[in-house]
Amino acid sequence: MTVALPELTASDATALLRAMVGRRVVVIGDGMLDGYLTGRIGRISPEAPVPVFNVEHETFMLGGAANVAKCLVALGARVGLCAVVGDDANADVLTDEASNLGIDAAGLVRDPSRPTTRKTRVVAQNQQMIRLDREELRELSDAVERKLIRKIERAVARADAVVLSDYAKGALTKPVCRAAIKAAKGKPVVVDPKELPWDRYAGATMIKPNRREAGWFVGRDVRGDEAVAQAARSMSQKLRCPHVLITRSESGMTLRTTPPSGRKKTLHVRPIRREVFDPTGAGDVVAATLALALAAGADAAAAAVLANVAGAIEVSKFGTAVVTDSEIIEALGGDSAGHGRKIMSRAAAAAFAADLRRQGKRVVFTNGCFDILHVGHVQYLEDSSRRGEALVVGINTDASVRRLKGAGRPVQPEADRARIIAAQACVDAVVLFDEDTPIELIKAVKPDVLTKGADYQKKQNVVGWDLVERWGGRVELIQLVQGRSTTQLIRKANR
């Protein structure tokens, strides 16, 4: 008998999401690079009956197992990535993208005999026209496999959970999977499988196939609650896997679980009705949420319900998008709606900016301490926002402000400063950064326009100007309101 799971409340989700922050998860699998060429089609080529695509933007994002890592960062995890890439320029880009998001890329193994897998999507007016794949599928050499296993053993020793993300590109061999599960020593191991055989995953904590993949395992098409439940039971028994979660798109999820009591249960996770814009990447979001929830001590049922919400949010977005804790809480009716939702992690802001660029929109970035908001700040932010379609603001943390301004600053704590800036209608995203300069944040967001006050006199004085121009963006200096500054306000208040 299949029992329907109750929906997760916003308060329960909030408590679990808070417990998930800071947990360390290692993602092992096929690292890939996703490219997006966005532009417009306005005519047919005179050379052949094909449309002429005018490229306006080119964006690179983490793909495959690396996208799972990005999804984990957006939920507040500390993440390590172990994968095989080529020894080429695409591997350099992938490594840089990971580092920009704070992902530990020490587990990447370069294999000169293969290219880094890259999938380039050509998108016109939010419609994907064609996908161009660069990849070479072959088994790992013994030397590369041994090197990957050594890196996995070191990374997993410090982890709270592990994700095996299989994209059928060759990284998850049987020795690699067995080594990862053994190194976990009972820590949660979540598997997102692809092609058979699956005996390499035996002993994992949870395996998460979709309905079609579950059919591969049992050798028949599985439709309906009972058929799916039978497939889950068979999988759990044959793979010695205590938890099996079969995702079923519009039909929700089916969970076969063995709770601490030892009495096996088959539970149904109800679907969440949302408009499906693009299912790309939903499986990665679900796998990331499951692993991080289990790492935080949640049982399989609570992890599945939370992952169900996260997956529903992801399919309503374009492309491989991340999901944040505030979005989950808001979807459950919590109080995360409003200005607070604009306050993002670095990974979430990077994904937000990339999504806008794929839509052909310009992203503007600026930064500052914004200690006591005054009319000069407001006008500066409004003028910056007019340079594009979305404004991302970096704000120095309290520790960063103290290093820059001295022991008496900031006057207002970072959470207050972030909330006040987020409340401005012209601001679309706010990100706190702890470094002395916003260079790492700029690398992650990759703005089309970088703004600073005209007191910088020339663009070469602005941190990150060369990076922005290198990827085709520009720097603009904004005229400031004379006689308005935080320092002057503090002096006046202390008279």
N, C-alpha and C positions, 0 to 999 in steps of 0.2 A: 504494500500500500504506500502511495506517495502522499506525503503531507505537505501542505503549502506553508512556507515560512512567513511569519509576520513581517510587515514592512519595518524598516529601521527608522526610529525617531530622530529628529534633528539633534536632540540633546545627546542621545547615545552615539550618533555619528560624530558629533563634535568631540566627545571624550575620546573616542577611538582615534580620530584623526590627530588629536594632540599627542596621544601616546605613540603614534607612528613617526612623529618628527624626530630626526636625529638617528634613527635606526640605520644600521649599515647593511646594505644589500649588495651582493655581487651578482652581476648578470653575465652569463656565459653563453656564447652562441655565435651566430653569423652576423658580424658587424657589417653594415652597409652604409652607403652614402646616398641620400635622396637629393636629387636636383630638381628644381622647378624653373622652367622657362615660361614666363608669363608675358603676354602681349596681346596684340589684336590682329584680326584678319579683316582686311578691307577690300581685297580684290583677288581675282584668279590669275595665276601665272600665265604669261603669254607663251611660256616654253612648254607647258603641259597642263592638262585640266586638273590642277591642284591649287589649293588656296595658298596665298602668300602670307606667311606669319611674320609679323613685325615684332621682334623681341624688344621688350621694354625693361624687364628685370630678369636677373638670374640669381636664384637663391639656393643655398646648400643647407641641408638639415641631416641630422643623424637618422639612420634607417636600420631596419632589422632589429637585432639585439640591442644595438646602440640606441634605438628609439625607445625601447623598454627602459633603458638607463635614464633617458631624458624624462620619461614619464615619472619615474621614481623621484628624481630630483624635484620635479614640480610639486610632488606631495610631501616634500621635506626630508627625504632620505639622504643619507650619505652613500654614495654609489661608487662601486668599482666595476670596471668592464674588462672581461677577458674574452678575446676574440682573435680570429686570424684575418689579417688584411694583406694586401699586396705591399710591395716596396715601391710605391709610386706617389705621384702628386695627390691623387685622391685619398690615399692613406694619410698624407700630411694634413689635408683639409679635415678629414674625419677626426684626427687626433686634436687638431686645433679647436674644432667645434666642441668636442668632449671637454677639453680643458677649460674653454670659455664658460661652460656650464658647471664647472666644479666637479666633473666626473673624473675619477682616478683612472687614467688610461695606461697605467704601468703594466696592466695585464694584456695589452695588445701584442700580438706576435706578427712580425712582418715575414711574409713568404715571397721571395723574389720570383718564384715559379708561377704565381697567379696574380691577376689584377685585383684590385679592390673592387668588390661588387658595387656598381653604381646604377641607380635607376633614375632616369631623367624624364620628368613629365612635362609635356608641352600643354600649356593651359591658356585658352583664349576665352575672355568673358566668363571666367569661373567654370568653363567646360573643358575637361581634359580631352585633348585631341588624339594624342598618341603617347606611348611610353617607350623610351629607348633604354635598353638594358645592356650593360657591359659587365659580363661575368664569365667565369670559367669554372665549371663544376668538375671537381676531381677529389679523390681522397687525399687526406693529409699525408705528407711523407712522415716516416717514423721520427725523423729529427724534429720536424715542426710539431708533431703531436706530443713528443716528450717535453719540448719547451713549453707548450701550452699547458700541459698537466702541471709542470713545476710552478708556473705562475698561478694556476688555479688553486693549488694547495696552499700557497702563501696568502692569497687573497681571502679564501674561504675561512682560514683560521681566525681572521679578525671580523668575520661577518656575523650578522644576526639571522640572515636568511639568504637563499640562493634562488636565482631564476635560471632555468635552462631554456633558452629561446631558440628554437629550431626553425630556420628558414630554408632548410634543405640545400645549403650551399657547401656542406662538407665538414663544418667545424665540430659538430657534435657526434663524433665517432663513439663506438661502444666504450673503448678505454677512457675517453675523455669524460663521458657521462658517469661511468663507474667511479672514476677518481673523484669527481665532484661530489657525488652522493656520499662516498666514503669519507671525504674530508669534512663534510658538513657535520658528521658525528651527532646526528639527531636534530640538528637545526632544521627549520622548515626549508624544503626544496620544492619549488613549484615548477612544473614542466609545461611548456606550451609546445606541443609536438607537431610534427609534420609527417613526413613519409615513414612507412613501416620499414623494418621491424621496431617494436617498442620495448623489447626485453631489456634494452640498454637503460631504460628508465626505472627498472624494477627497484623498489625500495624507496622511491621518492615520496614526499609527503602528500603532494597533490598533483594530479595531472589534469590538464584543462584542454581537451579537444573540443572542436565544434561538432555539430551533429554529423556532418559529412565525414569528418575524420574518425568519429566513433564508428561509423559504418564500415570504414576501411578495416578497423581492428576486428570487428565481429564478422566481417565478410558478407554483409548484407545491408541494404538500406534501412535506416531506423527512422520510423515516423510514429508519432503518437507517444503519449506519456509512458505506457507500459514497455514499448519497444526500446525507448531511450533508457528507461530504468534498468531493463535487463542488460543492455550494453554496458551501463555503468557498473552493475554488479559483476559482470564478467571481467571487466577491466580491473576492478579493484582486487578481485581474487587472483587473476593470472599475473598481475604486476606487483602483488603484495604492496599495494598502494592504499593507505587508509582513507584517502579522500579523492573522489573523482568528480569533477565538475564539467558537465557537458553544456556548452552554450548553444542556444537554439534560436538565435535572432529574435524574431517577433514573438516567439513562444516562451521566452524567458530562459531559465537555466534549470538543469536537474543536477542535484548534488547527492552523491552516495558517500556517506560519511560514517566513520567509526569514532564516536565521542569517547572521552576517558572512561565512561562506564563500560565500554566494550560492546554495547548493543548497536549493531549497524542500523542505519536509517537511510531512507531515500526521501529527499526533501525537494520541493519545487519552489524555485524563486520566480515570483510573478514578473512578467514583463513590465517595463515602464514605457508608457506611450509617449513618444516624442517623435517629431518629424525627422526622418532619416535623410540627411543631406549627403553624407559620404561615409560609408562604413570603414574606409581605410584607417588602419591603426587601432581599431576598437579592441582587438585581441591583445595588443600590447598594453593598453591601458588597464584592461581586466587583469592580466598577468601581474603587472606592477602593483596594482591595488591589493590583490590577493597576497602576494609575497610580503608586502609591507605591513598589512594588517596582521598576518600570522606572526611576523617578526615582533609585533607589538603585543603579542599574547592573546589576540582574538581567536575564538574557535572558528572552525571551518564555515559554519553557518553564517556567523556575523561577517566574516571576510567575504563570503559569496554575495551576501545582500549588499554590502558596501560596493563591491566590484560591479554589481549589476547596475547600480546608480551611476557609477563612473563611466561604464561602457555606454549607457544611454545618453549621457552628456556628450561623449566623444563623437557619436555618429551624427549628432546635430551640427557638427563643425565640418569645415572643408579640410581634406588632407589628413596627414598624420599630426593631429593636434594633441596637446597635453590637457589634463584636467586638474584643477586645483582644489584644495580643501574648501575654499569659500564657495566654489561652484557646486560642490556636493551638498554642502549645508543649505545653500539657497534652494537647490532642487528638492530638498526635503522639507522646505517651508521654514527654515531657520532664519535667524536675523542677520545673515551675512550679506543681504542685498544692500544696495546703496553705495555710498562712497567707499566703504571698507573693502569692497570687492576690487577696487582699482589698485589696492596695495598688493603687489605681486612679488614672488621670488624672482631671482635672476632668470631661471629657466622658463618660468611662466611668461615673463616679459619678452624673452627671446622668441618664444613660440607665438605670442600675441603679435609681435612685429613681423615675423615671417608670414603669418597668415594674412596680414594686411598687404604685404608686398605681393603675395600671390594674387591678390585682388586688384593689383595695379595701383595701390594707394601709397602715398609717401609718408614715411615715419620720421618725426622730428624728435631729437633728443636734446635735453639740456640737464644741467645739474647744479647743485648748490647746497648750502647748509639750511637755508630758509628758517632761521632761528625764530625771528619775530616777523611774521608776515606783515608787509606794509604795501602801500599803493605802488611803489616801485616794483616790488615783486609781482604784483597782480598784472600790471601793464606789461612787464617783461614776459610773463607766461602767456598772456594773450597774444602778444606780438609773435612769440615763438610758434604758437599753435597755428597761426595763419600761414606758416611756411609749408604746411602739409595737411594731411587728413587726420593725423593722430599725433598726440604729444606724450612722450614718455619722459618722466622726470626722475633723475637719480638724486637721492638725498643722503648726505653723509650721516653715518651713525653717530651716537654720542661720543664713542671712543675716537672716531675719526675727527670730529669737530674739536675735541679737546687737544688733539695733536696739532691741529691747524690754527686754532684760535686761542688756546691757553686754558688754564685750569678753571676759569670762571664761566666758560661756555661749554655746552649750549645752555641757554636760559630755559628752553622747553625740551622735554625728552623726545627721543626719536619717534616714538609711537604717536605722540601728539602732533609733531611736525609733519609726519607722513599723512595723518588723517586730515589735517588742515589743507595740505596741498591737494590731496585727493578730492576734497570738497569743491575745488575750483572747477567750474563747468568746462573750461578749456583744456583740462588735464585728463588724459585717458588712462594712464598707468603711472604708478609710483613704485620705485624700487630703492630700498635701503642698501648702501654699500659701505663696507668697513675699511676699505683701503684709503690711502691718502688722495688718490686720484681715481676717476671713474673709468680708467682705461679698460679694465677687464669687463666692466658692464657695457661699454661701448662695443667691444669685440663681440659680446653676446647678442646685443640688440641689433647691431649693424644698421644704424639709422641712415636714411637718405639725406637728412639735413641735420647738422650739428650747430646749435646756437650757443652763444655766450654774449656777455655784455660788451658794449663798444669800448669799455675801459681796457680791454685786452689789446686794443689798437691795431693789431694785425692777426690774421688767422693762424700764423705759425706759432703764436703764443698759446693757442688753445690745445689742451691735451686731446689727442686723438685725431687732430685735423688730417694728418697724413693717411691714417687708416681709412677715414671716411672718403677722402678723395680717391684712394686707391681702388675702392669698390664702386666708384662712380657717383658718390654723393658730393655734397658741398657744405661749406662752413659759412654761416652768416652771423655777423656781429650786430646785436640789437642795441639801439639807442636807449640809454637809461634815463630815468626821471631824476633830474638834478636835486640834490639836497635831501634825498630819502635813502636812509641806510639803517641797518639794525644797530650798528655801533652808535650812531647818533641818537637813536631812540633810547638805548641803554644809558648813555651819558645824561640825557635829559631827565630820565626817570630817577637817576641817582643824585640829582642836584638837591 
